[in-house]
């Protein structure tokens, strides 16, 4: 059975999901299909008063349901039922995801939807396995470090992986006993609304998940600055993360988790399996057309193998299949908007003026020119705009090195420290370099996350604060309290 579908046949939910039901609202911002630029719906903007309603619904749901104080295993069962429904409704979710996002339908269903369900199951299992600890004290005292949920968590997710990013936020927050007010991107709002509907169907108490649509300046600021939201979790650009930090500081202190931008190096030594490395390097920048915070956008290759290695990577670039996201045969994503394509073009042109050599690409491609051809820029240095800026597109820069120390120096970025890839058969070298590279995640002889959700993700420097995924993400949604009793 083909996964391809007619986008006009899908009814798009428009409104806010508050208190367990969809509240229809007029769209105030156009929502366009990334594949052809056609406007298909409007996105409403939740103002501060509507965010107040959503937060009040979340607080009331916690109070009435006893979600935070119930036997943890009851939370586990409800979250597993929700994950089952996500899989069962995977095709419908995938269509909502693919219509306006950059995610091709085949990847959306088999990858994003399936991963979201598995993430929720993963975090659910922490609910009855992580708790407080007895502290070592003198014999006439009893010391305990207790653990409890924050209450209402505010979550904001980006447009590049809408459903799986929502799973990153909702899974650990709910498993830990919190309620959530979630804002999806105004460019890709629909799948989050269906996730909330499925949660209610699964038996998760109404109002524990509230989805409000809107932009960052109005809705996002209202969420992050709300006095009754006890913790904030955000994935997006470093600039937006800085604005959230400023808003939180101005409106009241609260903890935050920020998973932000990256400009990640892929370091290839001459002794590596070059075919494997070329495949990983290509996938590291071609995935979602480079619109990924962990995109491996800086190739650092040992000079002695640079020319043949770049040719190996280029061959992968030539094999792309751009097409509309609702076509099962599409393997290469469109760029989210014409504005973003223009930004990519501007940075590439600035790099060319600074002396960069275009090996391949540097042009629009595909139907409707909504795609950007994978691009390799050689002859760049650390000051090139293409090396400094997070492009968020399929643009790979190439720099060469002659030894391990030079590779480490080139890998270090003044702003970002999210991920890094290292390719070598020398295990000692790989471990040494993994310890010196300034990055929150290091992949060796591979590039990209696996289904091992136990591994946390998060960056150094301007790439963020705190961790998503792993035990760390669950614990970040609970706060600790020290209790000391004289016996």
C-alpha positions in Angstrom: 0.0 0.0 0.0 1.4 3.4 -1.0 2.0 6.0 1.6 1.6 8.8 -1.0 -1.5 11.0 -0.4 -3.4 14.0 -1.7 -2.7 16.9 0.7 -6.0 18.5 -0.1 -7.8 15.4 1.3 -6.5 16.0 4.8 -8.6 18.0 7.2 -6.3 20.2 9.3 -7.2 21.0 12.9 -7.1 24.7 13.6 -7.3 26.0 17.2 -5.9 25.4 20.7 -6.2 22.2 22.7 -7.1 23.3 26.2 -8.7 21.3 29.0 -9.0 18.2 26.9 -10.8 19.6 23.9 -10.0 21.5 20.7 -11.0 25.1 20.9 -11.4 26.4 17.3 -9.9 29.7 16.6 -9.4 32.0 13.6 -6.0 31.7 11.9 -4.0 34.9 12.0 -0.8 33.7 10.3 -0.6 31.8 7.1 0.6 28.2 7.4 2.3 27.2 4.1 3.3 23.8 2.6 7.1 23.7 2.5 7.0 21.6 -0.7 5.3 24.2 -2.8 4.7 27.3 -0.8 0.9 27.0 -1.0 -1.0 28.4 2.0 -3.3 25.7 3.4 -4.5 27.1 6.8 -4.1 29.9 9.3 -2.4 29.7 12.7 -4.1 31.5 15.5 -2.0 33.4 18.1 -2.7 32.7 21.7 -2.3 35.9 23.7 -1.4 36.2 27.4 -5.0 35.8 28.5 -5.4 32.5 26.6 -2.1 31.2 28.0 -3.6 32.0 31.4 -6.6 29.8 30.6 -4.3 27.0 29.5 -2.1 27.2 32.6 -5.2 27.3 34.8 -6.5 24.2 33.0 -3.2 22.4 33.6 -3.2 23.3 37.3 -6.8 22.2 37.7 -6.1 18.9 35.9 -3.2 18.2 38.3 -5.4 18.9 41.3 -8.5 17.0 40.2 -6.7 14.0 38.7 -4.1 13.4 41.3 -1.6 12.6 38.5 1.4 13.8 40.5 0.4 11.8 43.6 -1.0 8.6 42.1 0.8 5.3 42.1 3.6 5.9 39.6 2.7 2.7 37.8 -0.7 4.2 36.9 1.2 6.9 35.0 3.3 4.3 33.3 0.1 2.4 32.1 -1.5 5.6 30.7 1.6 6.7 28.9 2.0 3.2 27.3 -1.6 3.4 26.1 -0.9 6.8 24.6 2.2 5.4 22.8 0.1 2.5 21.5 -2.5 5.0 20.0 0.3 7.0 18.4 1.5 3.9 16.5 -2.1 2.9 15.7 -2.8 6.4 14.3 0.6 6.7 12.7 -0.6 7.2 9.2 -2.9 10.1 10.2 -0.2 11.7 12.3 2.3 11.3 9.6 0.1 13.1 7.1 -0.5 16.0 9.4 3.2 16.2 10.0 4.2 16.0 6.3 1.7 18.4 4.8 3.4 21.6 6.0 6.7 20.4 7.4 9.9 19.3 5.7 9.4 15.7 6.6 8.7 13.3 3.7 5.8 11.0 4.5 7.8 7.7 4.4 10.3 9.2 6.9 7.6 10.8 9.0 5.7 7.5 9.6 8.5 5.0 9.9 10.9 7.4 11.6 9.3 10.3 13.5 6.0 8.8 14.6 7.6 5.5 15.6 10.4 7.3 17.5 7.9 9.5 19.3 6.0 6.5 20.6 9.2 4.8 21.7 10.4 7.9 23.5 7.2 8.1 25.4 7.4 4.4 26.4 11.1 5.0 27.4 10.3 7.9 29.7 7.2 6.2 31.1 9.3 3.5 32.6 11.2 6.0 34.8 8.0 6.9 36.7 8.2 4.0 39.1 12.0 3.4 39.0 13.4 6.8 40.0 12.7 8.4 43.4 14.3 9.8 46.4 17.3 8.4 48.3 18.1 7.9 51.9 21.1 10.1 52.8 23.9 9.0 55.1 23.6 10.8 58.4 24.4 10.2 62.1 22.6 7.2 63.7 20.2 9.5 65.7 18.9 11.2 62.5 17.1 10.1 59.4 18.1 12.0 56.2 16.2 11.8 52.9 16.5 13.5 49.6 12.9 13.5 48.3 11.9 14.1 44.7 8.7 15.7 43.4 7.3 17.2 40.1 7.5 20.9 39.4 3.8 21.2 38.6 3.2 23.0 35.2 6.0 22.8 32.6 6.1 25.2 29.7 7.4 23.6 26.5 8.3 25.2 23.1 9.3 23.1 20.1 10.7 23.9 16.6 9.4 23.2 13.1 12.1 20.8 11.9 10.9 17.6 13.7 7.6 18.7 15.1 6.2 15.5 16.5 9.4 13.9 17.9 10.4 17.2 19.5 7.0 17.3 21.2 7.7 13.8 22.4 11.0 15.0 23.9 9.1 17.5 26.0 5.9 15.7 26.8 7.3 12.3 27.6 9.6 13.1 30.6 7.4 15.9 31.9 4.3 13.7 32.2 6.2 10.6 33.4 7.6 12.8 36.2 4.1 13.8 37.3 3.8 17.3 35.7 1.2 18.9 33.4 2.4 20.7 30.2 1.5 23.8 28.2 3.1 23.2 24.8 3.6 25.6 22.0 4.5 24.1 18.6 6.0 26.1 15.8 3.5 28.4 14.0 4.8 26.9 10.8 4.0 23.2 11.8 1.2 23.3 14.4 -1.0 20.4 13.4 0.5 17.2 14.7 0.8 18.5 18.2 -2.9 19.0 18.4 -3.5 15.4 17.4 -1.0 14.2 20.0 -3.0 16.0 22.7 -6.3 14.4 21.4 -4.7 11.0 21.4 -3.5 11.5 25.0 -7.1 12.1 26.1 -8.3 9.0 24.2 -5.6 7.0 25.9 -6.9 7.9 29.4 -4.4 10.7 30.3 -6.5 13.1 32.3 -8.0 16.0 30.4 -6.0 19.2 30.8 -2.6 17.6 31.5 -1.6 18.4 28.0 -2.6 21.8 26.7 -1.4 23.0 23.2 -1.5 26.7 22.4 -0.7 27.9 19.0 1.1 31.2 18.3 4.4 33.0 17.7 7.4 33.4 19.9 6.9 37.1 20.6 3.4 36.8 22.0 2.6 33.2 22.9 6.1 32.1 23.7 6.8 35.1 25.9 3.5 34.5 27.7 4.5 30.9 28.4 8.1 31.5 29.5 7.2 34.5 31.7 4.1 33.0 33.3 4.3 33.0 37.1 2.5 29.6 37.4 4.8 27.8 35.0 7.5 26.3 37.2 10.0 25.1 34.5 10.6 25.8 30.8 11.9 23.4 28.1 12.8 24.8 24.7 14.4 23.5 21.5 15.3 26.0 18.8 17.9 28.6 17.8 20.5 30.0 20.1 19.1 33.5 19.5 15.6 32.5 20.6 17.1 30.6 23.6 18.9 33.8 24.7 15.6 35.7 24.4 13.9 33.1 26.6 16.6 33.4 29.2 16.2 37.1 29.2 12.4 36.9 29.6 12.7 34.4 32.4 15.2 36.6 34.2 12.9 39.6 33.8 9.7 37.9 35.0 10.8 35.5 37.7 13.6 32.9 38.2 12.8 29.3 37.1 14.8 26.4 35.8 15.1 25.9 32.1 16.3 23.3 29.6 17.6 24.8 26.3 18.6 22.6 23.4 19.9 25.1 20.8 21.9 25.5 17.6 25.0 23.8 16.4 27.8 24.0 13.9 29.1 20.5 14.3 32.4 19.2 12.9 32.9 15.8 11.3 36.6 14.9 11.6 38.0 12.3 9.1 41.4 10.9 9.5 43.3 9.1 6.7 43.2 5.8 8.4 39.3 5.7 8.6 37.1 3.5 6.6 36.6 6.2 4.0 33.5 4.7 2.4 31.8 4.4 5.7 32.9 7.9 6.7 31.7 9.4 3.4 28.3 7.8 3.9 28.0 9.2 7.4 29.3 12.6 6.5 26.7 12.8 3.6 23.8 11.7 5.8 24.9 14.0 8.5 24.2 17.0 6.3 21.6 15.7 3.9 19.1 14.6 6.6 16.1 16.9 6.5 18.1 18.9 4.0 20.5 20.1 6.8 17.6 21.6 8.8 18.8 19.8 11.9 20.5 21.3 15.0 23.0 18.4 15.0 23.8 18.7 11.3 27.4 17.8 10.6 28.0 20.9 8.6 31.8 21.2 8.9 34.0 18.6 7.3 37.5 18.5 8.7 39.5 16.0 6.7 43.2 14.9 6.8 44.9 16.7 3.9 46.4 13.5 2.4 43.0 12.0 1.6 41.0 15.2 1.2 40.5 15.2 -2.6 39.3 11.6 -3.0 37.2 11.8 0.1 35.3 14.9 -1.0 34.6 13.2 -4.3 33.1 10.2 -2.4 30.8 12.6 -0.5 29.9 14.5 -3.6 28.6 11.2 -5.2 26.1 10.9 -2.3 24.9 14.5 -3.0 24.2 13.6 -6.6 21.8 10.8 -5.5 19.2 12.9 -3.9 15.5 12.6 -4.8 13.7 15.9 -4.1 10.0 16.0 -4.2 6.8 16.9 -2.3 6.6 15.6 1.2 3.4 13.8 0.5 5.1 11.6 -2.2 6.4 8.3 -0.8 9.3 8.4 -3.3 10.7 11.6 -1.9 13.9 11.2 0.1 15.3 14.8 0.1 13.4 17.5 2.1 12.3 20.9 0.9 13.5 24.0 2.7 10.9 25.2 5.2 10.3 28.6 3.5 11.5 30.9 0.8 12.8 33.2 3.5 15.1 30.4 4.7 16.3 29.6 1.2 17.2 33.2 0.7 19.1 33.2 4.0 21.1 30.1 2.8 21.8 31.8 -0.6 23.0 34.9 1.2 25.5 33.1 3.4 26.8 30.9 0.5 27.3 34.0 -1.6 29.1 35.8 1.2 31.4 32.8 1.6 32.1 32.8 -2.2 33.0 36.5 -2.0 35.4 35.6 0.8 37.1 33.0 -1.5 35.1 29.8 -1.0 35.1 27.4 -3.9 31.8 25.7 -4.9 32.5 22.0 -5.4 28.9 21.2 -6.1 25.5 22.9 -5.6 25.0 26.5 -4.5 21.6 26.7 -6.3 18.0 26.0 -5.9 16.6 22.7 -7.3 13.6 20.4 -7.3 10.0 21.2 -8.1 9.0 24.8 -7.5 12.5 25.7 -6.5 11.5 25.0 -2.9 14.7 22.8 -2.5 18.3 23.7 -2.2 20.8 21.5 -3.9 23.3 19.9 -1.5 26.4 22.1 -1.5 30.1 21.6 -0.8 32.2 24.7 -0.2 36.0 24.2 -0.1 38.8 26.7 0.5 37.2 28.2 3.6 38.8 29.2 6.9 37.6 29.8 10.4 36.4 33.3 9.6 34.2 32.3 6.6 30.5 33.1 7.1 29.7 29.5 6.0 31.9 28.2 8.9 30.8 30.7 11.5 27.0 30.8 10.9 24.5 28.0 11.5 23.1 27.9 8.0 20.3 25.3 8.7 20.5 24.0 5.1 22.4 21.3 3.1 25.7 23.2 3.0 29.0 21.4 3.9 32.2 23.3 4.3 35.6 21.6 3.9 38.8 22.3 5.8 42.0 20.2 5.9 44.4 19.3 8.7 47.7 17.5 9.0 47.7 16.2 12.6 45.5 15.5 15.6 46.2 18.8 17.3 45.3 20.8 14.3 42.1 18.8 13.9 41.1 19.6 17.5 41.8 23.3 17.0 39.7 23.5 13.8 36.9 21.6 15.5 36.5 24.1 18.3 33.8 26.7 17.4 33.6 30.1 19.1 29.8 29.9 19.6 28.5 26.3 19.3 29.3 23.0 20.9 26.5 20.6 20.2 27.8 17.5 18.5 30.9 16.1 16.8 31.8 13.1 14.6 35.2 11.4 14.6 36.3 8.8 12.0 39.4 6.8 12.6 40.5 3.2 13.2 42.8 4.3 16.0 40.7 3.9 19.2 43.2 5.7 21.4 43.1 8.7 19.1 39.3 8.6 19.0 39.1 8.6 22.8 41.7 11.4 23.2 39.9 13.6 20.7 36.4 12.9 22.1 37.7 14.3 25.4 39.2 17.4 23.9 36.4 18.3 21.5 34.0 20.9 23.0 30.7 19.2 22.3 27.9 17.7 24.3 27.7 14.6 22.1 30.6 12.8 20.2 29.9 10.1 17.7 32.8 7.8 16.6 32.6 6.1 13.2 28.9 7.1 13.0 26.9 10.3 12.8 23.5 10.8 14.3 21.3 9.7 17.2 20.3 6.1 17.6 17.3 4.6 19.3 19.2 4.4 22.6 17.1 7.0 24.3 19.2 6.5 27.5 21.9 8.7 25.9 21.2 12.4 26.8 21.6 15.1 24.3 22.5 18.7 24.9 25.3 21.2 24.1 28.2 23.2 25.4 28.6 27.0 25.0 25.8 28.6 23.0 24.3 25.2 22.1 22.3 25.1 25.3 21.7 24.3 28.9 20.7 21.0 30.4 19.8 17.7 28.6 17.0 16.2 26.6 16.6 12.4 26.4 18.2 10.0 28.9 17.7 9.8 32.6 18.8 13.4 32.8 15.7 14.6 30.9 13.4 12.8 33.4 15.3 14.1 36.4 15.2 17.6 35.0 11.4 17.5 35.3 11.6 16.8 39.1 13.0 18.9 41.9 14.6 17.6 45.0 13.9 18.4 48.7 16.2 17.5 51.6 14.4 16.2 54.7 16.2 15.7 58.0 14.5 14.0 61.1 15.8 13.8 64.6 15.0 10.3 65.9 
